[in-house]
Amino acid sequence: MKNSMITIMTIVFLISSCVSGTSSHRATQDFRQPEQTKTAIKYEQPAITSWAYVLQHPSIAALAESPYRLIVTDYSADGSDSKRFTAEQIGILHRFNKTVLCYFSIGEAEDYRFYWKTSWNSQTPGFLGPENENWAGNFKVRYWREDWWETALKPYLDRILEAGFDGVYLDIVDAYWFWHEQGMDIRTTADDMVKLIARIADYCRKRAGNNFIICPQNGMGIIEACSPEDKDLYVKTISMVGLESLLFNYYTEQDRNYRLKLAKKFADAGKTVLTVEYISKDQYAEYLNKVKGLDFSLVPYASPPDAALETLTDFWKYK
């Protein structure tokens, strides 16, 4: 009965949002004019005690009805621009007291996104690098270049802001290490990534308010690779960090211990630490026990081992 009532409430919200014809203040703004577009978050950000990470075909109704307080999802129902979420749809999640972050790859270009041009197959733009051998259709980018910002990042951020997301979940931050492995100076690649993230934060916060959340995923070693001044900038800029495979499926014991040490540094600096493990239901209780055994706080989430992030998991039932 309880689930039925929640479903009915969701349907009512969906219908009322669509019929009302109202639109978000952000949806009508010209985001290229900061002095005219500064807005404030219209509700207080709740403490983050749970989170979910769903990228493939997310359902607004399912996310709204879920027990998770923070949601990381795609800006679109299917990755295409035609199915991008509206301010009304993200507003439904807000009415269910969700904080909503938009997944956003800043170190790779994805060939299914709106900014991708078929002409790039024969005339490669200067910012485009090699294809990720582990993820077909994803290409490393020279993220420090202005044409990457103008072609992809800024237009993408405009869509995120227009939809009313509360922040961005930034992936492929560790591209700074990839370009170092191609022969570039690591301090240069790390500093350039920090400056890009600070630019993203500044661009969004001027338009959506200072509470706009910046959450990089992985790449924590950047604070040891960058210059001291950019380390300070990075820590001041970000709101939280997201980590994959911190306690399971890590490369080596040494790697795990190094990442745990860095995660504690961020936690001690007052940053919320989100972790996602790609595990089975049978491993969930062990996961929670490992989290409890740490000397700093994590907010855990578990997803199936295939790491497809297409399922809103109910592992919380298996504590």
C-alpha positions as CSV (number, residue, x, y, z in Angstrom):
1,M,0.0,0.0,0.0
2,K,2.8,2.4,0.9
3,N,4.5,1.8,-2.5
4,S,1.2,2.4,-4.3
5,M,0.6,5.7,-2.5
6,I,4.1,6.9,-3.4
7,T,3.5,5.9,-7.1
8,I,0.3,7.8,-7.1
9,M,2.0,10.9,-5.6
10,T,4.7,10.6,-8.3
11,I,2.1,10.5,-11.1
12,V,0.3,13.5,-9.6
13,F,3.5,15.5,-9.6
14,L,4.3,14.4,-13.1
15,I,0.9,15.5,-14.4
16,S,0.8,18.7,-12.5
17,S,4.3,19.7,-13.7
18,C,3.4,19.0,-17.4
19,V,-0.1,20.6,-17.3
20,S,0.9,23.7,-15.4
21,G,2.9,25.1,-18.3
22,T,5.3,26.8,-15.9
23,S,9.0,26.8,-16.5
24,S,12.1,27.2,-14.3
25,H,13.6,30.7,-14.0
26,R,16.9,29.1,-15.2
27,A,15.3,27.8,-18.4
28,T,14.8,31.3,-19.8
29,Q,18.1,32.8,-18.9
30,D,21.0,33.7,-21.2
31,F,23.8,32.0,-19.4
32,R,26.4,34.0,-21.3
33,Q,25.5,37.1,-19.3
34,P,26.5,36.5,-15.7
35,E,25.2,39.7,-14.4
36,Q,21.7,38.9,-15.6
37,T,21.7,35.2,-14.6
38,K,22.8,34.9,-11.0
39,T,20.2,32.9,-9.2
40,A,20.1,31.2,-5.8
41,I,19.3,27.6,-5.1
42,K,15.7,27.7,-4.0
43,Y,16.0,25.1,-1.2
44,E,18.6,24.1,1.4
45,Q,20.9,21.3,0.5
46,P,20.3,18.4,2.9
47,A,23.0,16.4,4.5
48,I,24.1,13.6,2.2
49,T,23.5,10.3,4.0
50,S,22.8,8.1,1.0
51,W,23.3,8.3,-2.8
52,A,22.6,6.4,-6.0
53,Y,24.4,6.3,-9.3
54,V,22.3,5.6,-12.4
55,L,23.4,6.6,-15.9
56,Q,21.6,4.2,-18.3
57,H,17.9,5.1,-19.0
58,P,17.2,6.7,-15.7
59,S,13.5,7.0,-14.7
60,I,12.5,10.2,-12.9
61,A,9.7,8.4,-11.1
62,A,11.9,5.6,-9.9
63,L,14.6,8.0,-8.7
64,A,12.0,10.1,-6.9
65,E,10.5,7.1,-5.1
66,S,13.9,5.7,-4.1
67,P,15.3,6.0,-0.6
68,Y,18.4,7.7,-1.8
69,R,19.0,11.4,-0.8
70,L,21.6,12.3,-3.5
71,I,21.2,11.2,-7.1
72,V,23.9,11.1,-9.8
73,T,22.4,10.6,-13.2
74,D,22.8,11.6,-16.9
75,Y,21.4,14.9,-18.2
76,S,19.2,12.8,-20.6
77,A,16.9,9.8,-20.5
78,D,18.9,8.1,-23.3
79,G,22.0,10.2,-23.7
80,S,20.6,12.2,-26.6
81,D,19.9,15.9,-26.6
82,S,16.3,15.3,-27.7
83,K,15.6,13.3,-24.5
84,R,17.4,15.7,-22.1
85,F,15.7,16.3,-18.8
86,T,13.6,19.4,-18.4
87,A,13.5,21.7,-15.4
88,E,10.1,20.4,-14.6
89,Q,11.4,16.8,-14.4
90,I,14.4,17.7,-12.2
91,G,11.9,19.7,-10.1
92,I,10.0,16.5,-9.4
93,L,13.1,15.1,-7.8
94,H,13.5,18.3,-5.8
95,R,10.0,17.9,-4.4
96,F,11.0,14.5,-3.2
97,N,14.0,16.2,-1.4
98,K,16.6,14.8,-3.7
99,T,19.9,16.6,-4.4
100,V,20.6,15.9,-8.1
101,L,24.1,15.9,-9.8
102,C,24.6,15.5,-13.5
103,Y,27.2,13.1,-14.7
104,F,29.6,15.0,-17.0
105,S,32.7,13.7,-18.7
106,I,35.3,16.5,-19.0
107,G,38.4,14.5,-20.0
108,E,36.9,12.5,-22.9
109,A,34.5,13.2,-25.8
110,E,31.6,10.8,-26.3
111,D,30.5,10.2,-29.9
112,Y,26.8,10.0,-29.0
113,R,26.6,13.4,-27.4
114,F,25.0,16.4,-29.1
115,Y,28.3,18.2,-29.7
116,W,29.8,15.4,-31.7
117,K,30.2,16.1,-35.4
118,T,30.4,13.3,-38.0
119,S,33.0,15.4,-39.9
120,W,35.5,14.6,-37.0
121,N,35.9,11.2,-38.5
122,S,37.8,12.7,-41.4
123,Q,38.9,16.1,-40.0
124,T,39.9,15.6,-36.4
125,P,39.7,18.8,-34.3
126,G,42.8,19.8,-32.4
127,F,41.4,18.9,-29.0
128,L,40.5,15.3,-29.9
129,G,42.9,12.6,-28.9
130,P,42.9,8.8,-29.2
131,E,39.9,6.5,-28.6
132,N,39.7,4.9,-25.1
133,E,40.6,1.3,-25.8
134,N,38.3,0.1,-23.0
135,W,35.3,2.3,-23.9
136,A,34.4,2.4,-27.6
137,G,33.2,5.8,-28.8
138,N,35.0,7.7,-26.0
139,F,38.0,9.8,-27.0
140,K,40.6,11.4,-24.9
141,V,40.7,15.2,-25.2
142,R,43.2,17.9,-24.7
143,Y,41.0,19.4,-22.0
144,W,43.1,22.6,-21.6
145,R,42.3,23.8,-25.1
146,E,39.7,26.6,-25.5
147,D,38.1,24.9,-28.5
148,W,37.1,22.0,-26.2
149,W,35.5,24.4,-23.8
150,E,33.6,26.3,-26.5
151,T,32.6,23.2,-28.6
152,A,31.5,20.9,-25.8
153,L,31.9,21.9,-22.2
154,K,30.2,25.3,-22.1
155,P,27.2,24.2,-24.2
156,Y,26.8,21.1,-22.1
157,L,27.0,23.1,-18.9
158,D,24.3,25.4,-20.3
159,R,22.0,22.4,-20.6
160,I,22.8,21.2,-17.1
161,L,22.0,24.7,-15.7
162,E,18.9,25.0,-17.7
163,A,17.5,21.8,-16.3
164,G,18.1,22.9,-12.7
165,F,20.6,20.3,-11.6
166,D,22.2,21.0,-8.2
167,G,25.7,20.2,-9.4
168,V,28.0,18.2,-11.6
169,Y,29.7,14.9,-11.1
170,L,32.9,15.2,-13.2
171,D,34.4,12.1,-14.8
172,I,37.8,11.5,-16.4
173,V,39.5,13.9,-14.1
174,D,42.4,11.4,-14.2
175,A,43.0,12.4,-17.8
176,Y,45.8,14.5,-16.4
177,W,47.6,11.2,-15.8
178,F,46.9,9.9,-19.3
179,W,48.6,12.9,-20.9
180,H,51.5,12.6,-18.5
181,E,52.0,9.1,-19.8
182,Q,52.1,10.5,-23.3
183,G,55.2,12.5,-22.4
184,M,53.8,15.7,-20.9
185,D,55.0,17.2,-17.6
186,I,52.7,16.0,-14.9
187,R,52.5,19.3,-13.0
188,T,51.4,21.0,-16.2
189,T,48.7,18.4,-16.9
190,A,47.5,18.4,-13.3
191,D,47.5,22.2,-13.0
192,D,45.5,22.5,-16.2
193,M,42.9,20.0,-15.0
194,V,42.5,21.9,-11.7
195,K,42.1,25.2,-13.6
196,L,39.4,23.6,-15.8
197,I,37.5,22.3,-12.8
198,A,37.7,25.8,-11.2
199,R,36.5,27.3,-14.4
200,I,33.5,25.0,-14.5
201,A,32.7,25.8,-10.9
202,D,33.0,29.6,-11.5
203,Y,30.8,29.4,-14.6
204,C,28.1,27.4,-12.9
205,R,28.1,29.2,-9.5
206,K,27.8,32.6,-11.2
207,R,24.6,31.4,-12.8
208,A,23.1,29.0,-10.2
209,G,24.5,30.3,-6.9
210,N,27.4,29.4,-4.7
211,N,25.8,26.2,-3.5
212,F,26.2,24.6,-6.9
213,I,28.0,21.3,-6.2
214,I,31.3,20.3,-7.8
215,C,32.1,16.6,-7.4
216,P,35.0,15.1,-9.3
217,Q,35.2,11.3,-9.6
218,N,38.5,9.5,-9.0
219,G,41.8,11.2,-9.9
220,M,42.5,12.1,-6.2
221,G,46.2,12.0,-6.8
222,I,45.9,15.3,-8.6
223,I,46.4,17.1,-5.3
224,E,49.9,15.6,-5.1
225,A,50.7,16.1,-8.7
226,C,49.7,19.8,-9.1
227,S,51.4,22.9,-7.8
228,P,50.8,24.0,-4.2
229,E,48.7,26.9,-5.2
230,D,46.5,24.8,-7.4
231,K,46.1,22.2,-4.7
232,D,44.6,24.9,-2.5
233,L,42.4,26.0,-5.4
234,Y,41.2,22.4,-5.9
235,V,40.3,21.8,-2.3
236,K,38.5,25.1,-2.0
237,T,36.6,24.6,-5.3
238,I,35.2,21.1,-4.9
239,S,32.3,20.2,-2.7
240,M,32.7,16.4,-2.5
241,V,34.5,13.5,-4.2
242,G,33.2,10.3,-5.8
243,L,35.3,7.2,-5.8
244,E,34.9,3.9,-7.7
245,S,36.2,0.5,-6.5
246,L,37.9,1.8,-3.3
247,L,37.3,-1.3,-1.2
248,F,36.7,-4.0,-3.8
249,N,38.1,-4.7,-7.3
250,Y,41.1,-2.4,-6.8
251,Y,44.3,-2.9,-8.8
252,T,46.7,-3.6,-6.0
253,E,46.8,-3.5,-2.2
254,Q,49.3,-0.6,-2.5
255,D,46.9,1.3,-4.8
256,R,44.0,0.8,-2.4
257,N,46.0,2.0,0.6
258,Y,47.2,5.1,-1.3
259,R,43.6,5.9,-2.3
260,L,42.3,5.4,1.2
261,K,45.0,7.8,2.5
262,L,43.9,10.4,-0.1
263,A,40.2,9.8,0.6
264,K,40.8,10.5,4.3
265,K,42.6,13.8,3.4
266,F,39.5,14.9,1.6
267,A,37.2,13.8,4.4
268,D,39.4,15.6,6.9
269,A,39.1,18.7,4.7
270,G,35.3,18.6,5.2
271,K,34.4,17.0,1.8
272,T,31.7,14.4,1.5
273,V,33.2,11.2,0.2
274,L,30.9,9.1,-2.1
275,T,32.0,5.5,-2.9
276,V,30.5,3.1,-5.4
277,E,31.5,-0.6,-5.5
278,Y,30.6,-2.9,-8.3
279,I,29.6,-6.0,-6.3
280,S,26.9,-8.6,-5.8
281,K,24.1,-8.5,-3.2
282,D,26.0,-11.2,-1.3
283,Q,28.9,-8.8,-0.8
284,Y,26.9,-5.8,0.4
285,A,27.0,-6.7,4.1
286,E,30.8,-7.1,3.8
287,Y,31.0,-3.7,2.1
288,L,29.2,-2.0,4.9
289,N,31.4,-3.6,7.5
290,K,34.5,-2.4,5.6
291,V,33.1,1.1,5.5
292,K,32.4,1.0,9.3
293,G,35.9,-0.1,9.9
294,L,37.5,3.0,8.4
295,D,38.7,5.9,10.4
296,F,36.8,8.4,8.3
297,S,33.3,8.6,6.9
298,L,32.1,7.4,3.5
299,V,28.7,7.4,1.9
300,P,28.4,4.0,0.3
301,Y,26.5,2.8,-2.8
302,A,26.7,-0.6,-4.6
303,S,25.9,-1.5,-8.2
304,P,26.1,-4.8,-10.0
305,P,29.5,-6.2,-11.0
306,D,29.0,-5.3,-14.7
307,A,29.5,-1.6,-13.8
308,A,26.8,-0.7,-16.4
309,L,25.1,1.7,-14.0
310,E,21.7,0.9,-15.5
311,T,20.0,-0.3,-12.4
312,L,18.7,1.6,-9.4
313,T,19.9,-1.0,-6.9
314,D,18.0,-2.0,-3.7
315,F,21.1,-3.5,-2.0
316,W,20.2,-1.4,1.1
317,K,17.6,-4.1,1.8
318,Y,20.4,-6.5,2.4
319,K,22.2,-4.8,5.3
